[in-house]
Amino acid sequence: MASAFSSKPRSSIEIDPLVGKSWTLPSDVYLDAAQLEREKQALFGKTWQILGRRDQVSKAGEYFTAELTGEPLLIARGSDGVLRGFYNVCRHRAGPPAEGCGSRKVFRCGYHGWTYSLDGRLLNAPEMDGTEAFDHRQFGLQPVQVGEWGAWVFVNLDPKAEPLLANLRELPEQAAKYSLEKLKLAERREYVMECNWKVYIDNFLEGYHLPSVHPSLNRELEYGQYVTETFELHSRQASPIRGPENQKDVQRRYSQASGGDEAEYFWIFPNWMLNCYPDNISLNIVLPLSIERCVAIFEWYFPESALKTEAPAQTVRFSDEIQIEDGRICEVVHRNLKSRSYTRGRFSAKQEKGVHQFHRMYAERLKS
């Protein structure tokens, strides 16, 4: 039998399909800078990623720019009402066709003035007289796939990727009760952590650490009834929220819960999550900054009627406390992954089905 500390090439990581028999990902996949470059191509470049909000591009002419693991992107609503995505790279000498966000009738590169329509066609290329066989039709902005769901705009850099809604599988039906498309952004924060992005994903995908790391959240949830379900491309964690008869003398965020309320946590491969509570939804997007640093982008959404109440501020304070706790433990775990004493671990078959699913999907997509 192979030793638990034996290593294999990263191109052939083995994750047993049965969680009770499996070992976790080897520690070196969290620590190797070359691995991050492979992830950018095999994961972030071939999955649907949230890039912005639908309300940023709800009207014809509205646009925003963003980056996805170093790729500059431009999202625009055409005069025909169609949402389109492009690489924000001028086809002349790689200048910026657009900057920031707002509303435009055309995009004009800030380097040499090449002008593009909202649908990406090259309209004007100054001073190109005398350039042989120059055809405007061959120099439109390079497109990327875009999609809309809930409150968000998605992109996929893989031109062969299946459409967004098909790729989401069961998720739209499972989350339909939250009316995500009607929610309004209350606040956005970014948490930079000194850990590999996968350490944070691992942490999100189990409630196993709840009693040890999150005392306030543990007061809200029925840990004994915490469940994890896995699907083809996502997972769902859920727990009943404790009713008002529980812990009457302890201050709680959801002290008015009816007793039939539930918290649901959806994770969508590889790096975004929805935290669903009775009165709000928060979105998490986790992105690598380097092999040892990542950022967790948090956005909190509420029905418009709740935006002027105390609920958003209370929720952000509660969530901020939890995030700080998660950040601390994730940074310790990342440091400890460098220890010569550790190579791989084992899963709790009861509590870590979600982590196991992530590791299986990761290993499959990182095969060379």
C-alpha positions as CSV (number, residue, x, y, z in Angstrom):
1,M,0.0,0.0,0.0
2,A,1.2,3.5,-0.9
3,S,2.2,5.7,2.0
4,A,0.0,8.6,2.9
5,F,3.0,10.8,2.4
6,S,4.0,9.5,-1.0
7,S,3.6,12.1,-3.8
8,K,2.5,11.7,-7.3
9,P,2.8,14.1,-10.3
10,R,0.2,16.8,-10.1
11,S,-1.1,15.7,-13.5
12,S,-2.3,12.4,-11.9
13,I,-3.9,13.3,-8.6
14,E,-6.1,10.5,-7.5
15,I,-9.3,11.3,-5.5
16,D,-11.3,8.2,-4.7
17,P,-15.0,8.5,-5.8
18,L,-16.0,7.3,-2.3
19,V,-15.4,9.9,0.3
20,G,-14.8,7.3,3.0
21,K,-11.9,5.9,1.1
22,S,-10.4,9.0,-0.3
23,W,-7.4,11.2,0.6
24,T,-7.5,15.0,0.2
25,L,-5.6,17.0,-2.4
26,P,-1.8,16.9,-1.8
27,S,-0.5,20.0,-0.1
28,D,1.8,20.9,-3.0
29,V,-1.2,21.9,-5.2
30,Y,-1.8,24.7,-2.7
31,L,1.8,25.9,-2.7
32,D,3.2,25.6,-6.3
33,A,3.1,28.8,-8.3
34,A,3.1,26.9,-11.6
35,Q,-0.2,25.2,-10.5
36,L,-1.9,28.6,-10.3
37,E,-1.1,29.2,-14.0
38,R,-2.6,25.8,-14.9
39,E,-5.7,26.7,-12.8
40,K,-6.2,30.0,-14.7
41,Q,-6.4,28.0,-17.9
42,A,-8.2,24.9,-16.9
43,L,-10.6,26.4,-14.3
44,F,-11.1,30.1,-14.4
45,G,-10.7,30.2,-18.2
46,K,-13.3,27.4,-18.7
47,T,-16.0,28.0,-16.2
48,W,-18.8,30.6,-15.9
49,Q,-17.6,33.5,-13.7
50,I,-19.6,36.3,-12.2
51,L,-18.2,39.6,-13.5
52,G,-20.8,42.2,-12.5
53,R,-24.4,43.0,-11.9
54,R,-27.3,43.1,-14.3
55,D,-28.4,46.6,-13.0
56,Q,-25.0,47.9,-14.3
57,V,-26.1,47.1,-17.9
58,S,-29.9,47.2,-17.8
59,K,-30.2,49.9,-20.5
60,A,-28.9,50.1,-24.1
61,G,-25.5,51.7,-24.1
62,E,-24.6,50.9,-20.5
63,Y,-21.3,49.1,-20.0
64,F,-18.7,48.1,-17.5
65,T,-15.1,46.9,-17.6
66,A,-13.5,44.3,-15.3
67,E,-10.7,41.8,-15.1
68,L,-10.8,38.0,-14.7
69,T,-7.5,36.5,-13.7
70,G,-5.6,39.1,-15.6
71,E,-7.8,39.2,-18.7
72,P,-9.3,42.7,-19.4
73,L,-13.0,42.4,-20.3
74,L,-15.8,44.7,-21.5
75,I,-19.5,44.1,-21.0
76,A,-22.1,46.2,-22.9
77,R,-25.8,46.3,-23.6
78,G,-26.3,47.0,-27.3
79,S,-28.8,49.3,-28.9
80,D,-30.7,46.2,-29.8
81,G,-31.0,45.2,-26.1
82,V,-28.6,42.3,-26.4
83,L,-25.9,41.9,-23.8
84,R,-22.4,41.2,-25.2
85,G,-19.0,40.6,-23.8
86,F,-15.6,41.4,-25.4
87,Y,-11.9,41.4,-24.5
88,N,-11.2,45.0,-23.6
89,V,-8.3,45.0,-26.0
90,C,-8.0,47.2,-29.1
91,R,-7.2,45.2,-32.2
92,H,-4.7,47.8,-33.3
93,R,-1.9,47.7,-30.7
94,A,-3.7,46.5,-27.6
95,G,-4.9,49.8,-26.2
96,P,-8.1,50.1,-24.0
97,P,-11.4,50.5,-26.0
98,A,-13.2,51.4,-22.8
99,E,-12.5,52.3,-19.2
100,G,-14.6,52.2,-16.0
101,C,-18.3,52.0,-16.5
102,G,-21.2,54.2,-17.7
103,S,-23.1,54.7,-20.9
104,R,-21.7,55.1,-24.5
105,K,-22.9,55.1,-28.1
106,V,-19.5,53.9,-29.2
107,F,-16.2,52.8,-27.7
108,R,-13.1,54.8,-28.6
109,C,-9.7,53.4,-27.8
110,G,-7.7,55.8,-25.6
111,Y,-4.4,55.0,-27.4
112,H,-4.9,55.8,-31.1
113,G,-8.6,56.5,-31.4
114,W,-9.9,53.3,-33.1
115,T,-13.7,53.4,-32.6
116,Y,-16.0,50.4,-32.1
117,S,-19.8,50.0,-32.0
118,L,-21.6,48.6,-29.0
119,D,-21.8,45.2,-30.8
120,G,-18.0,45.2,-31.3
121,R,-17.6,46.2,-34.9
122,L,-14.7,48.4,-35.9
123,L,-16.3,51.7,-37.1
124,N,-13.3,53.9,-37.6
125,A,-9.5,53.3,-37.8
126,P,-7.8,56.7,-38.3
127,E,-4.7,57.1,-40.4
128,M,-4.8,53.6,-41.9
129,D,-4.8,54.8,-45.5
130,G,-2.1,53.0,-47.4
131,T,-2.2,49.9,-45.2
132,E,-2.5,47.0,-47.7
133,A,-5.6,44.8,-47.6
134,F,-6.8,46.3,-44.4
135,D,-10.4,45.1,-43.8
136,H,-12.4,46.7,-41.0
137,R,-14.6,43.6,-40.8
138,Q,-11.6,41.6,-39.6
139,F,-10.7,43.8,-36.7
140,G,-13.8,43.9,-34.5
141,L,-13.4,43.4,-30.8
142,Q,-12.8,39.7,-29.8
143,P,-16.0,38.4,-28.2
144,V,-16.5,36.3,-25.0
145,Q,-19.5,34.4,-24.0
146,V,-21.9,36.2,-21.6
147,G,-25.0,35.2,-19.6
148,E,-27.4,36.6,-17.1
149,W,-29.0,34.9,-14.1
150,G,-30.3,36.3,-10.9
151,A,-28.8,39.7,-10.2
152,W,-25.6,39.0,-12.0
153,V,-23.7,39.0,-15.3
154,F,-21.5,36.0,-16.1
155,V,-18.7,35.4,-18.6
156,N,-17.0,32.3,-19.9
157,L,-13.7,32.6,-21.7
158,D,-14.1,29.2,-23.4
159,P,-15.9,29.7,-26.7
160,K,-17.1,26.1,-26.6
161,A,-18.7,26.3,-23.2
162,E,-22.3,25.3,-22.8
163,P,-24.8,28.2,-22.2
164,L,-25.0,29.6,-18.7
165,L,-28.4,28.4,-17.7
166,A,-27.8,24.9,-18.9
167,N,-24.5,24.9,-16.9
168,L,-26.2,25.9,-13.7
169,R,-28.2,22.7,-13.8
170,E,-30.6,22.4,-10.8
171,L,-29.5,25.7,-9.1
172,P,-32.0,28.1,-10.6
173,E,-34.9,25.9,-9.5
174,Q,-33.4,25.4,-6.0
175,A,-32.8,29.1,-5.5
176,A,-36.1,30.3,-7.2
177,K,-37.8,31.0,-3.9
178,Y,-35.3,33.8,-3.1
179,S,-36.3,35.8,-6.2
180,L,-32.6,36.7,-6.8
181,E,-33.4,38.9,-9.9
182,K,-35.4,41.3,-7.7
183,L,-32.8,41.8,-4.9
184,K,-30.8,45.0,-4.6
185,L,-27.2,45.4,-3.6
186,A,-26.7,46.8,-0.1
187,E,-23.0,46.6,0.4
188,R,-19.8,45.2,-1.1
189,R,-16.6,44.4,0.7
190,E,-13.3,42.7,-0.2
191,Y,-11.4,40.5,2.2
192,V,-7.7,39.8,1.2
193,M,-6.3,36.7,2.9
194,E,-2.8,35.2,3.1
195,C,-3.8,31.8,1.9
196,N,-4.3,29.9,-1.4
197,W,-7.8,30.3,-2.8
198,K,-8.5,26.6,-2.5
199,V,-8.0,26.7,1.3
200,Y,-10.9,29.1,1.5
201,I,-13.1,27.0,-0.7
202,D,-12.3,23.9,1.4
203,N,-13.3,25.8,4.5
204,F,-16.6,27.0,3.0
205,L,-17.6,23.6,1.9
206,E,-18.1,22.0,5.4
207,G,-19.9,22.9,8.6
208,Y,-17.6,20.6,10.5
209,H,-15.7,23.6,11.9
210,L,-18.9,25.5,12.9
211,P,-18.8,24.7,16.7
212,S,-15.0,25.4,16.9
213,V,-14.6,28.5,14.7
214,H,-18.0,30.3,14.6
215,P,-19.6,30.5,18.1
216,S,-22.1,33.2,17.0
217,L,-23.2,31.3,13.9
218,N,-23.3,28.1,15.8
219,R,-25.9,29.8,18.1
220,E,-28.1,30.4,15.0
221,L,-27.9,27.0,13.4
222,E,-28.9,23.5,14.4
223,Y,-25.6,21.8,14.0
224,G,-27.0,18.4,14.6
225,Q,-29.3,18.8,11.6
226,Y,-26.6,20.2,9.3
227,V,-26.7,18.5,5.9
228,T,-24.7,18.6,2.7
229,E,-26.0,17.6,-0.7
230,T,-23.8,17.3,-3.9
231,F,-24.9,17.7,-7.5
232,E,-23.1,17.6,-10.8
233,L,-21.6,21.1,-10.7
234,H,-22.5,22.5,-7.3
235,S,-23.3,21.6,-3.7
236,R,-25.9,22.7,-1.1
237,Q,-25.3,22.9,2.6
238,A,-28.4,23.6,4.8
239,S,-29.4,23.8,8.5
240,P,-32.5,24.8,10.3
241,I,-32.2,28.2,12.1
242,R,-32.9,27.8,15.8
243,G,-36.3,29.0,16.9
244,P,-37.1,31.7,19.4
245,E,-37.4,29.1,22.2
246,N,-33.6,28.5,22.0
247,Q,-31.0,30.4,24.0
248,K,-33.4,33.2,25.1
249,D,-30.8,35.0,27.1
250,V,-28.2,35.1,24.3
251,Q,-28.1,37.9,21.7
252,R,-28.8,36.5,18.3
253,R,-29.0,37.8,14.7
254,Y,-32.0,35.6,13.9
255,S,-33.7,35.6,17.3
256,Q,-37.1,36.2,15.6
257,A,-36.8,33.1,13.4
258,S,-40.1,31.2,13.2
259,G,-38.6,27.8,13.9
260,G,-39.2,26.7,10.3
261,D,-36.6,28.9,8.8
262,E,-33.5,27.5,7.1
263,A,-30.1,28.7,6.1
264,E,-28.8,27.4,2.7
265,Y,-25.3,27.7,1.4
266,F,-24.8,27.0,-2.3
267,W,-21.3,26.5,-3.8
268,I,-20.9,26.5,-7.6
269,F,-17.7,25.1,-9.1
270,P,-15.1,26.3,-8.8
271,N,-15.2,29.6,-6.8
272,W,-18.5,31.3,-6.1
273,M,-21.2,30.8,-3.4
274,L,-24.6,32.0,-2.3
275,N,-25.4,32.3,1.4
276,C,-29.2,32.3,1.7
277,Y,-30.9,33.5,4.9
278,P,-34.6,34.3,5.5
279,D,-34.1,38.1,4.9
280,N,-31.0,38.4,2.7
281,I,-28.6,36.7,0.3
282,S,-24.9,37.2,0.2
283,L,-22.7,36.4,-2.8
284,N,-19.1,35.3,-2.3
285,I,-16.6,35.3,-5.2
286,V,-13.1,33.9,-4.4
287,L,-10.3,34.8,-6.7
288,P,-6.5,34.1,-6.5
289,L,-4.2,37.0,-6.2
290,S,-1.1,34.8,-6.0
291,I,-0.4,31.3,-4.9
292,E,-0.4,32.5,-1.3
293,R,-3.0,35.2,-1.4
294,C,-6.6,35.4,-2.4
295,V,-9.5,37.8,-2.2
296,A,-13.1,37.0,-1.1
297,I,-15.5,39.5,-2.6
298,F,-18.7,39.7,-0.5
299,E,-21.9,41.4,-1.8
300,W,-25.1,41.6,0.4
301,Y,-28.5,41.7,-1.3
302,F,-31.9,42.6,0.1
303,P,-35.4,43.3,-1.1
304,E,-35.5,47.0,-2.0
305,S,-38.0,47.6,0.9
306,A,-35.4,46.5,3.4
307,L,-32.6,48.8,2.3
308,K,-33.6,51.7,4.5
309,T,-34.0,49.5,7.6
310,E,-31.4,48.3,10.1
311,A,-31.3,44.8,8.6
312,P,-28.4,45.4,6.1
313,A,-26.1,46.9,8.8
314,Q,-26.9,44.2,11.2
315,T,-26.3,41.5,8.6
316,V,-23.0,42.9,7.5
317,R,-21.8,43.1,11.1
318,F,-22.8,39.5,11.7
319,S,-21.3,38.3,8.4
320,D,-18.1,40.4,8.9
321,E,-17.5,38.6,12.2
322,I,-17.8,35.2,10.6
323,Q,-15.6,36.2,7.7
324,I,-12.8,37.4,10.0
325,E,-13.0,34.0,11.9
326,D,-12.8,32.2,8.6
327,G,-9.9,34.3,7.4
328,R,-7.9,33.6,10.5
329,I,-8.2,29.8,10.4
330,C,-7.6,29.7,6.6
331,E,-4.3,31.7,7.0
332,V,-3.1,29.3,9.7
333,V,-4.1,26.3,7.6
334,H,-2.1,27.7,4.6
335,R,1.0,28.2,6.7
336,N,0.7,24.6,8.1
337,L,0.4,23.1,4.6
338,K,4.1,24.0,4.3
339,S,5.0,21.8,7.2
340,R,7.2,18.7,6.4
341,S,4.8,16.8,8.7
342,Y,1.8,17.1,6.3
343,T,1.1,15.9,2.8
344,R,-2.5,14.7,2.6
345,G,-5.4,14.1,5.0
346,R,-8.6,12.1,5.2
347,F,-12.2,13.2,4.9
348,S,-14.9,13.0,7.4
349,A,-17.4,10.9,5.4
350,K,-20.2,12.5,7.4
351,Q,-19.2,16.2,7.3
352,E,-16.9,16.7,4.3
353,K,-18.8,15.5,1.3
354,G,-18.7,18.9,-0.2
355,V,-14.9,19.2,0.1
356,H,-14.5,15.8,-1.4
357,Q,-16.6,16.8,-4.3
358,F,-14.5,19.9,-4.9
359,H,-11.3,17.9,-4.8
360,R,-12.6,15.3,-7.2
361,M,-13.8,17.9,-9.7
362,Y,-10.5,19.8,-9.3
363,A,-8.4,16.8,-9.9
364,E,-10.4,15.8,-13.0
365,R,-10.1,19.2,-14.6
366,L,-6.4,19.6,-13.8
367,K,-5.4,16.4,-15.5
368,S,-2.9,17.1,-18.3
